[in-house]
Amino acid sequence: MKHVIALDVGGTGMKAALLAQDGSVLFEARRPTGREHGTDAVVTAILDFAADLADEGRARFGVAPAAAGVAVPGTIDEKNGIAVFSANLGWRDLPMRGLLGERLAAPGGPAMPVALGHDVRSGGLAEGRLGAGRGVDRFLFIALGTGIAGAIGIDGRIEAGAHGYGGEIGHVVVRPGGPRCGCGGRGCLETLASASAVSRAWAEASGDPDADAASCAAAVAAGDDRARAVWQDAVDALADGIVLAQSLLDPSRVIVGGGLAEAGDTLFTPLRTAVTERLTFQVPPKVVPAMLKDTAASLGAGLLAWDLLSLEVTA
């Protein structure tokens, strides 16, 4: 069976699959990234994992993978296949496509085709084709994690923008002059509505330095007024960001994923209300939870690999 390698490289772990052309998963595996051993060890772990996946594909299906897709965090140059920078993984200007292509080449053969994608945009691509955005022509994917990132979905593809930063809703300023963001700005959405922002605010409000966003959500569900105030501040900031995006992009659906979305109705019920209250002339988007959870980026990487093969056929 024809298949591709789909690999998502995270800060602490890697998720991978062998993916059929219709998006079905033929095999899944996970491994630690090993960043505690340094950047070179991380790169070695990625290459070794990909090679083992290729061996798995040959053993199961009798043929080598037709291509590979890899999704990574940080700044990337998709066109040239370079992982430009990742603070968590420590690399700069890593020629990821070239390294993987050579490692996965058959003995004496050409390099395997490799697609490089951004982890959140890859996750958005998978949600658009296989998950909560399937059949939707315009959507905004928002990942609420340690930070906040996003992806703009248009007709089954992700719009990366002129310079590769399209969809970065986490750095939309919703509270001018607000908390300092890691990007250097003040009042960015991720300083107020990310899981880490909620954790900080709840730790301060509760007096528990170990409190986190999950415990805040649990306290909200239990009726704790302090938690409700912290949670509502985050919801209001997120709603402001969504309304801004609605005015600019007019998506029919807003898909919210990431760890904070695991709170379910504790998040989505007040968020839908807050978004609706803020809209004036805009058509309300349907605000829904992501479907693919933590497999989205690896599935998206596989879809990028299939897209690459499709481009090669038509070229």
Secondary structure as GFF3:
##gff-version 3
##sequence-region A 1 315
A	DSSP	beta_strand	4	9	.	.	.	ID=ss1
A	DSSP	beta_strand	13	19	.	.	.	ID=ss2
A	DSSP	beta_strand	25	32	.	.	.	ID=ss3
A	DSSP	three_ten_helix	35	37	.	.	.	ID=ss4
A	DSSP	alpha_helix	39	61	.	.	.	ID=ss5
A	DSSP	beta_strand	68	72	.	.	.	ID=ss6
A	DSSP	beta_strand	75	77	.	.	.	ID=ss7
A	DSSP	beta_strand	82	85	.	.	.	ID=ss8
A	DSSP	beta_strand	92	94	.	.	.	ID=ss9
A	DSSP	alpha_helix	96	103	.	.	.	ID=ss10
A	DSSP	beta_strand	114	118	.	.	.	ID=ss11
A	DSSP	alpha_helix	119	130	.	.	.	ID=ss12
A	DSSP	beta_strand	138	144	.	.	.	ID=ss13
A	DSSP	beta_strand	148	154	.	.	.	ID=ss14
A	DSSP	beta_strand	157	159	.	.	.	ID=ss15
A	DSSP	three_ten_helix	169	171	.	.	.	ID=ss16
A	DSSP	alpha_helix	190	193	.	.	.	ID=ss17
A	DSSP	alpha_helix	195	206	.	.	.	ID=ss18
A	DSSP	alpha_helix	213	221	.	.	.	ID=ss19
A	DSSP	alpha_helix	225	249	.	.	.	ID=ss20
A	DSSP	beta_strand	253	257	.	.	.	ID=ss21
A	DSSP	three_ten_helix	259	263	.	.	.	ID=ss22
A	DSSP	alpha_helix	265	278	.	.	.	ID=ss23
A	DSSP	beta_strand	286	289	.	.	.	ID=ss24
A	DSSP	three_ten_helix	293	295	.	.	.	ID=ss25
A	DSSP	alpha_helix	296	314	.	.	.	ID=ss26
###
